[in-house]
Amino acid sequence: MTPPGTVLITGPTRNLGRYATLALADRPDGRRPDLLLVGRAGPGLTAVAEEARSRGATVREIGCDLSSLAEVRTAGAAVRDLLAAGDLHPLRALVANAGTTTADTRRASADGYELTFAVNHLAHAQLIGDLLDSLAAPARIVLLGSNTYHANIWRKLLHVPEAVWADPLELARPATGDQAPGMNAAGVAYSNAKLAVLYYAHELQRRVGDGIAVSVFEPGWMPGTALGRTAPEAVQRIGRALARVPGVSTPERSGPLLASMALDDRWAHLRDGAFVVKTKLTEVRPVAQDRAREKRLWEATADLLSTAQASQDASR
Ligand SMILES: NC(=O)c1ccc[n+]([C@@H]2O[C@H](COP(=O)([O-])OP(=O)(O)OC[C@H]3O[C@@H](n4cnc5c(N)ncnc54)[C@H](OP(=O)(O)O)[C@@H]3O)[C@@H](O)[C@H]2O)c1
């Protein structure tokens, strides 16, 4: 068994990320990893760090708003410094959990990119790229996907739209106009960002060595989390009600499953962006396996990240 080392998780402040963090901290001595918590600075981050420490974990908090690529680069540098200083055990897993949706797809990140695409995909691509050399083999990268990338009968009934893929430079462009394009456009943006996560995971595995295993986790539908926080109040109320339906996934139940993906031997064989829905290894639909789109996403992501860096450098 590989020693647990350090696990980095983004978005540890609430719901899925918080329960995954606490499940990692709850591991017994000798199997408990050190924790690097990358989240928006504030009481939520301090609270989960304190809770994890009270369970025996060594924890470092890295304040970072993922909607700013400059902050992501700074966070990556801080992680590299901590690891180089020998303050923590080797980095064995990076869990890219943070996610967001926005009811208004005109909203842009600090770098001018559509917010949903920026936080769910671009920020994690930046962080992972900056930390690839810091991961100690055998290491894992676990990304967060969502089954909303494709439609099924239930999603159609609930008006949850599937992905409508476009060139990544288009996906990164905020909507324009006097009025917000509406909830359907917001849902499409989220599904596109999660389809991007799958494409990126497949391409990432092709580009990293054998020592790094890339997988994608789907926690099940967890209505009522903060993911829908910008939706109209009536929609949020329905989400909170659905969260109480027996059998529906919850952060309390799915958080430990995400923690398991990061470290447990059970998942050590996963590679190539393997998609796990809660505990079930699941084949993705043909639309989510597309070599041409995966290559294009990789190249466009590199362009978007370097454009953001160049514009930051120029404004110094
Ligand atoms: N809920 C579902 O049904 C569902 C289904 C499939 C997949 N997922 C995925 O599972 C993951 C967790 O979802 P959840 O339901 O737990 O969502 P959530 O309740 O909204 O929590 C999202 C987490 O991401 C963080 N985050 C969002 N924007 C950020 C930013 N700009 N900078 C830093 N951190 C940011 C939040 O931090 P703050 O506390 O600072 O806001 C929070 O910790 C997401 O990737 C989501 O797409 C969820």
The ligand as an ORCA input file, in Angstrom:
! r2SCAN-3c Opt
* xyz 0 1
  N     -24.576     18.962     -6.746
  C     -24.691     18.044     -7.696
  O     -25.757     17.473     -7.947
  C     -23.481     17.651     -8.511
  C     -23.612     16.617     -9.458
  C     -22.512     16.276    -10.249
  C     -21.299     16.924    -10.047
  N     -21.203     17.898     -9.106
  C     -19.885     18.568     -8.948
  O     -19.424     18.331     -7.628
  C     -18.587     19.431     -7.215
  C     -19.068     19.946     -5.863
  O     -20.436     20.327     -6.007
  P     -21.338     20.812     -4.790
  O     -22.718     20.413     -5.138
  O     -20.720     20.435     -3.496
  O     -21.241     22.412     -5.011
  P     -21.301     23.622     -3.981
  O     -22.125     23.323     -2.810
  O     -21.664     24.817     -4.804
  O     -19.770     23.766     -3.521
  C     -18.841     24.169     -4.497
  C     -17.492     24.385     -3.881
  O     -16.671     25.005     -4.897
  C     -16.183     26.233     -4.373
  N     -16.067     27.291     -5.372
  C     -16.996     27.712     -6.245
  N     -16.522     28.761     -6.919
  C     -15.273     29.009     -6.455
  C     -14.286     29.981     -6.737
  N     -14.466     30.956     -7.652
  N     -13.107     29.934     -6.047
  C     -12.900     28.981     -5.116
  N     -13.804     28.032     -4.793
  C     -14.977     28.056     -5.457
  C     -17.186     26.660     -3.324
  O     -16.548     27.581     -2.466
  P     -17.365     28.728     -1.637
  O     -17.831     28.044     -0.391
  O     -16.330     29.774     -1.400
  O     -18.491     29.184     -2.500
  C     -17.518     25.320     -2.681
  O     -16.515     24.938     -1.780
  C     -18.681     20.459     -8.339
  O     -17.580     20.329     -9.194
  C     -19.954     20.076     -9.070
  O     -19.951     20.498    -10.410
  C     -22.245     18.271     -8.327
*
